[in-house]
Amino acid sequence: MAPLRAGQEDALRGTLAALPSGPDSPFSRVASTHFCRWVLVEALLDGNGEPAEPARSYLLFSADFDGSLEDWANAVAQEIGAEVDAVLEHCEGYPGSRDARAFLDFLGEHRIAVGFSVISYRSTVAAIRESLELRRELRDFAATSQGLGASELRRAWGERFGA
């Protein structure tokens, strides 16, 4: 959770709005990322509508990934450094992603440790993607093999799945 540079809220909103999401998200290119989210946390207002202390906005950047923070940060910097830089450049003291150590230090400095995490699965991103691909292949096979007799079905299965 990093503080924004003064007056960067609108520019950050525009940058975030321009980022593709879902399967087109830049983070889909970082193979170890389960999910990632950016949230603009605007300065809070007091009962009179005035900014409460501290009178500043923050960028909340949350992610769930496989492996260590260092490995993930290196992958992010290598795969999508330009996109991440376009967002984080709105934050105070952001050094950019080209210097791997400075990038990791920035993430570590603004990191808030989670108290607990609820994980409903025990799989890596790679295993989940492999399972989804197998499901797609099985669905395609089922659709294209309708109407085959037992011997034709067995032969088609062996050709497709090698068993």
SEMILUM-614337 format. One record per residue (C-alpha): residue in three letters; z, x, y. Coordinates in steps of 0.1 Angstrom, whole numbers, padded with zeros to 4 digits, always signed. Each point is the difference from the previous one (the first is absolute). Layout:
// SEMILUM-614337
ALAZXY
...
//
This chain:
// SEMILUM-614337
MET+0000+0000+0000
ALA-0013+0020+0029
PRO+0004-0008+0038
LEU-0032-0008+0018
ARG-0011+0019+0031
ALA+0006-0021+0031
GLY-0026-0027+0006
GLN-0018+0004-0034
GLU+0007-0034-0014
ASP-0034-0016+0009
ALA-0019+0031-0011
LEU+0018+0001-0033
ARG-0006-0037-0005
GLY-0037+0006+0004
THR+0000+0029-0024
LEU+0019-0019-0026
ALA-0023-0031+0004
ALA-0030+0022-0006
LEU+0012+0015-0032
PRO-0015-0016-0031
SER+0024-0015-0025
GLY+0001-0010-0037
PRO-0023+0020-0022
ASP-0017+0015+0031
SER+0033+0014+0013
PRO-0001+0038+0006
PHE+0031+0002-0023
SER-0021-0013-0029
ARG-0016+0035+0001
VAL+0034+0016-0006
ALA+0003-0004-0038
SER+0038+0001-0002
THR+0006-0028+0026
HIS+0013-0033-0013
PHE+0002-0016+0034
CYS+0003+0010+0037
ARG+0009-0020+0031
TRP+0000+0006+0037
VAL+0021-0021+0023
LEU+0004+0002+0038
VAL+0037-0007+0008
GLU+0000-0009+0036
ALA+0029+0007+0023
LEU+0027-0026-0004
LEU+0008-0023+0029
ASP+0035-0010+0010
GLY+0011-0036+0008
ASN-0015+0004+0035
GLY-0034+0011-0013
GLU+0006+0036+0010
PRO-0005+0029-0024
ALA+0031+0008-0019
GLU+0010+0036-0006
PRO-0017+0019-0012
ALA-0028-0015+0020
ARG-0029+0013-0021
SER-0024-0010-0028
TYR-0003+0016-0034
LEU-0026+0003-0027
LEU+0014-0009-0034
PHE-0022+0016-0027
SER+0011-0009-0035
ALA-0016+0011-0033
ASP+0006+0000-0037
PHE-0017+0028-0019
ASP+0002+0021-0032
GLY+0013+0035+0001
SER+0018+0019+0028
LEU-0003-0006+0037
GLU-0015+0035+0004
ASP-0027-0006-0026
TRP-0008-0035+0015
ALA+0000+0013+0036
ASN-0024+0028-0010
ALA-0023-0026-0017
VAL+0002-0022+0031
ALA-0009+0028+0023
GLN-0029+0012-0021
GLU-0015-0034-0008
ILE+0007-0022+0031
GLY+0013+0024+0026
ALA-0022-0013+0028
GLU+0010-0036-0006
VAL+0037+0008-0002
ASP-0003+0022+0031
ALA-0016-0029+0019
VAL+0031-0021-0006
LEU+0028+0026+0002
GLU-0014+0017+0032
HIS+0017-0029+0018
CYS+0034+0013-0010
GLU+0021+0026+0018
GLY-0004+0035-0013
TYR-0026-0007-0026
PRO-0016+0034-0009
GLY-0030-0014-0019
SER-0008+0003-0037
ARG-0019+0033+0001
ASP+0031+0021-0002
ALA+0014-0012-0034
ARG+0035+0014+0007
ALA+0003-0016+0035
PHE-0014-0033-0014
LEU+0026+0000-0028
ASP+0028+0010+0024
PHE-0010-0029+0023
LEU+0002-0025-0029
GLY+0033+0015-0012
GLU+0015-0001+0035
HIS-0007-0037+0004
ARG+0006-0010-0036
ILE+0026-0027-0007
ALA+0013+0003-0035
VAL+0000-0033-0019
GLY+0033-0013-0014
PHE-0016-0014-0031
SER-0034-0010-0013
VAL-0011-0028-0022
ILE-0027+0011-0024
SER-0014-0027-0023
TYR-0022+0025-0019
ARG+0003+0036-0011
SER-0036+0011+0003
THR-0019+0025+0022
VAL-0029-0011+0022
ALA-0024+0017-0024
ALA+0014-0020-0030
ILE-0002-0032+0019
ARG-0036+0007+0011
GLU-0009+0009-0036
SER+0015-0033-0012
LEU-0019-0020+0026
GLU-0032+0017-0010
LEU+0006-0008-0037
ARG+0007-0036+0009
ARG-0033-0002+0019
GLU-0019+0015-0029
LEU+0016-0024-0024
ARG-0008-0030+0022
ASP-0036+0012+0004
PHE-0003+0005-0038
ALA+0014-0035-0006
ALA-0025-0016+0024
THR-0030+0019-0014
SER+0008-0004-0037
GLN+0005-0037-0001
GLY-0021-0016-0028
LEU-0002+0032-0021
GLY+0007-0003-0037
ALA+0028+0020-0016
SER-0022+0030-0011
GLU-0018+0000+0034
LEU+0033-0002+0018
ARG+0015+0029-0021
ARG-0031+0022+0007
ALA+0001-0009+0038
TRP+0037+0009+0001
GLY-0006+0033-0017
GLU-0028+0009+0024
ARG+0020-0010+0030
PHE+0034+0013-0009
GLY-0007+0025-0028
ALA+0022-0016-0026
//
